[in-house]
Amino acid sequence: MIHVDRYREEDGQVIKPSDDWFDMAEQRTAVAIEQGAAHEVTALYKHVQVKMALEKLFFVKCAYCESSPVASNPWDVEHYRPKGRVAECTDHPGYYWLAYKWENLFFACADCNRSRKDQARYDDPQALSAQGKLDQFPVENEDYRAMSPDENLSAEQPLLLNPCNDHDPPENHLRYDIQGHIRPSNEHDLRATETIRICHLKRRRLRVARAKTINRVSKMMGFLRLAREKGNSLAEESMLDLISDCVAPDALYAGAARAVQRDPDAFIVAG
């Protein structure tokens, strides 16, 4: 998981749905607030304008696991705060007033956003339990959970990391090892622990995919170190270019690659 600027620009234009969609969303939000908990969320939140903008904004990667599902697998327009109900609070109506809020919508793969089993692999044949976000949204203290549009969202202190939080990037909370395992940077970091659990970020196929990136970047870092020791500026420049590609925001598993770049000695480095 990496930080994504919700208001980043391309060619001088902020990446977002059309103004017409925002007008419709504002009208539908007003209806939702008027109807309250009885409001039935419409498909406006997954309008083609939204899907195109989210795909672009999140670099065609899941906001949570950084996999790219678009070539052969489904992806969801995900509500950071659930729109219909909240698993941790049975009397919560869901954040219906945020159902059409652009800042509450994310690009998410089915494995992170739905409840799916960690299916058996040939060399690891045991099927593991299902996990995925669905309508989970734990907060630090239920007494401060917003139950209606009149209450203060900023007091909630969510335990699910928000990839678009400019003041608290997810990279600060997560670390990796050479096998692709993901862990909290601090063992007492409940937000990291809950995010890993909720989004099923320990699933095996994801771990293997991350490990490939980690191994590739760790070798590059080793070759970079060797090039510098030998004074080979051409090899150094080539390695820097390759590493830059791996840690770029549009690269798969850039969060893991950046962890190697920050602390190569924590990984197996080719020499």
C-alpha positions in Angstrom: 0.0 0.0 0.0 1.3 3.4 -0.9 0.1 7.0 -0.6 -2.0 8.2 -3.6 -2.7 12.0 -3.9 -6.5 12.2 -4.3 -6.1 15.5 -6.2 -3.1 14.7 -8.3 -3.0 16.2 -11.8 -2.2 14.9 -15.2 -1.6 17.4 -18.1 -2.7 20.2 -15.8 -6.0 18.6 -14.9 -7.1 17.0 -11.7 -8.0 13.3 -12.2 -11.7 13.1 -11.3 -15.1 12.4 -12.8 -16.9 14.9 -14.9 -18.6 18.0 -13.4 -21.9 16.5 -14.5 -21.3 13.5 -12.3 -20.4 15.7 -9.3 -23.7 17.6 -9.9 -25.6 14.4 -9.9 -23.7 13.1 -6.8 -24.5 16.3 -4.9 -28.2 16.0 -5.7 -28.3 12.3 -4.8 -26.4 13.0 -1.5 -29.1 15.6 -0.6 -31.8 13.0 -1.2 -29.9 10.5 0.9 -29.6 12.9 3.8 -33.3 13.7 3.6 -34.3 10.1 3.5 -31.8 9.0 6.2 -31.2 5.4 7.0 -34.0 4.4 4.6 -32.1 5.6 1.6 -31.3 2.9 -1.0 -28.0 3.6 -2.5 -28.1 3.8 -6.3 -25.5 2.8 -8.8 -24.4 6.4 -9.3 -21.3 5.8 -7.2 -20.0 3.3 -9.8 -20.9 5.4 -12.9 -18.5 4.9 -15.8 -17.1 8.4 -15.1 -16.1 7.2 -11.6 -14.6 4.0 -12.8 -12.5 5.7 -15.4 -11.2 8.3 -13.0 -10.5 5.7 -10.2 -8.6 3.5 -12.6 -6.4 6.4 -13.7 -6.0 7.9 -10.2 -4.9 4.7 -8.6 -2.5 3.7 -11.5 -4.7 0.7 -12.4 -3.8 -0.9 -9.1 -5.8 -1.9 -6.0 -5.6 0.9 -3.4 -4.9 -1.6 -0.7 -2.7 -4.4 -2.1 -1.3 -2.8 -5.2 -2.2 -5.7 -7.5 -3.6 -4.9 -11.0 -6.8 -6.8 -11.6 -8.1 -5.3 -14.7 -6.6 -7.6 -17.4 -8.5 -10.8 -16.2 -10.2 -10.2 -12.9 -13.0 -8.0 -11.6 -12.4 -4.8 -9.5 -14.8 -2.9 -7.4 -15.6 0.8 -6.7 -14.9 0.4 -3.0 -16.4 2.6 -0.2 -13.7 3.4 2.4 -16.6 4.0 4.9 -19.2 1.3 4.1 -22.3 2.6 2.5 -25.0 0.1 3.7 -24.0 -1.3 7.1 -21.0 -1.6 9.4 -19.8 -5.0 10.7 -18.5 -3.7 14.0 -21.7 -1.7 14.9 -24.9 -3.6 14.2 -27.2 -0.6 14.8 -25.2 1.5 12.3 -27.2 2.4 9.1 -24.0 2.6 7.0 -22.5 5.8 5.9 -25.2 6.4 3.3 -24.5 10.1 3.2 -21.0 9.3 1.9 -22.2 6.8 -0.7 -21.6 9.3 -3.6 -18.7 11.2 -2.0 -15.6 11.1 -4.4 -13.2 11.1 -1.4 -14.9 7.9 -0.1 -14.4 5.9 -3.3 -11.4 3.7 -4.0 -10.2 1.3 -6.7 -10.1 -2.2 -5.0 -9.5 -5.7 -6.2 -12.1 -8.4 -5.4 -9.6 -10.2 -3.1 -9.2 -7.1 -0.9 -12.8 -5.9 -1.0 -14.8 -9.1 -0.9 -14.7 -12.1 1.4 -12.7 -14.7 -0.5 -10.8 -17.8 0.5 -7.1 -18.1 0.3 -7.3 -21.0 -2.1 -4.9 -23.9 -2.0 -1.7 -23.9 -4.1 0.2 -26.9 -5.5 3.0 -26.5 -3.0 0.8 -25.3 -0.2 -2.4 -27.4 -0.5 -4.4 -26.2 2.5 -7.2 -23.8 1.8 -7.2 -21.0 4.3 -10.2 -19.1 5.7 -12.0 -16.3 3.8 -11.2 -12.7 4.5 -11.8 -9.3 2.8 -13.1 -5.9 3.7 -16.8 -6.1 2.8 -18.5 -3.8 5.4 -15.7 -3.8 8.0 -14.7 -0.4 9.3 -13.3 -0.5 12.9 -12.6 2.7 14.8 -10.5 3.3 17.8 -13.4 4.1 20.0 -17.0 3.3 19.2 -18.2 6.2 21.3 -16.9 8.5 18.6 -18.3 6.7 15.5 -20.4 9.0 13.3 -23.9 7.6 13.1 -25.4 10.3 11.0 -24.4 13.2 8.7 -24.6 15.6 11.6 -21.8 13.9 13.5 -18.1 14.6 13.2 -16.2 12.2 11.0 -12.8 13.6 12.1 -13.3 12.3 15.6 -13.7 8.7 14.5 -10.0 7.7 14.3 -10.4 4.8 11.8 -8.2 1.7 12.2 -8.2 1.1 8.5 -5.3 3.0 6.8 -6.4 5.4 4.2 -4.1 5.4 1.1 -5.2 9.0 0.3 -4.3 10.5 3.8 -1.8 13.1 3.0 -0.7 13.5 6.6 -0.3 9.8 7.4 1.1 7.8 4.5 0.6 4.0 4.8 4.3 3.4 4.0 5.0 4.6 7.6 3.0 1.7 9.0 4.0 -1.3 7.0 7.2 -3.4 6.5 8.1 -6.5 4.5 10.7 -9.3 4.5 12.5 -11.1 1.7 9.7 -13.7 1.5 7.1 -11.0 0.8 5.5 -11.2 4.2 3.8 -7.9 5.4 3.9 -6.8 9.0 3.3 -3.6 11.0 6.4 -1.4 11.3 5.6 -1.3 15.0 4.2 -4.3 16.7 1.9 -2.0 18.7 0.5 -0.3 15.6 -3.2 -1.5 15.7 -4.0 0.4 12.5 -1.4 -1.5 10.5 -2.5 -4.8 12.1 -6.2 -4.2 11.4 -5.5 -3.0 7.8 -3.5 -6.2 7.0 -6.3 -8.3 8.5 -9.2 -6.5 7.0 -7.8 -6.4 3.4 -6.4 -9.9 3.6 -2.9 -8.6 2.8 -1.2 -11.8 4.0 -2.9 -14.0 1.3 -0.4 -16.4 -0.2 -0.5 -15.5 -3.9 -0.2 -11.8 -3.0 2.8 -12.6 -0.8 4.5 -14.5 -3.6 3.9 -11.6 -6.0 5.4 -9.1 -3.5 8.4 -11.4 -2.9 9.3 -11.4 -6.6 9.4 -7.6 -6.6 11.4 -7.5 -3.3 13.9 -10.0 -4.6 14.3 -8.2 -7.9 14.8 -4.8 -6.2 17.2 -6.2 -3.6 19.4 -7.6 -6.4 19.3 -4.2 -8.0 20.4 -2.5 -4.8 23.2 -5.0 -4.5 24.4 -4.3 -8.0 24.1 -0.6 -7.4 26.3 -0.9 -4.3 28.8 -2.9 -6.3 28.8 -0.4 -9.2 29.5 2.4 -6.7 32.4 0.4 -5.1 33.9 -0.2 -8.5 33.4 3.4 -9.7 31.3 2.3 -12.6 29.2 5.3 -13.3 27.4 3.8 -16.3 26.3 0.7 -14.3 25.3 2.9 -11.4 23.1 5.1 -13.7 21.5 2.0 -15.2 20.7 0.5 -11.8 19.2 3.8 -10.6 17.0 3.9 -13.6 15.7 0.4 -13.0 15.1 1.0 -9.3 13.3 4.2 -10.1 10.9 2.2 -12.3 10.2 -0.3 -9.5 9.5 2.4 -6.8 7.4 4.6 -9.1 3.7 5.0 -8.0 2.5 3.1 -11.1 4.7 0.1 -10.4 3.1 -3.0 -8.9 4.0 -3.5 -5.2 5.8 -0.1 -5.1 5.4 -0.1 -1.3 7.5 -3.2 -0.9 10.0 -2.0 -3.5 10.4 1.3 -1.6 11.0 -0.6 1.7 14.0 -2.3 0.0 15.2 1.0 -1.3 15.0 2.6 2.1 16.8 -0.2 4.0 18.6 -2.6 1.6 20.6 -4.2 4.4 17.3 -5.6 5.8 17.1 -7.8 2.7 19.3 -10.3 0.9 21.3 -8.1 -1.4 23.3 -9.5 -4.3 26.9 -8.6 -4.1 
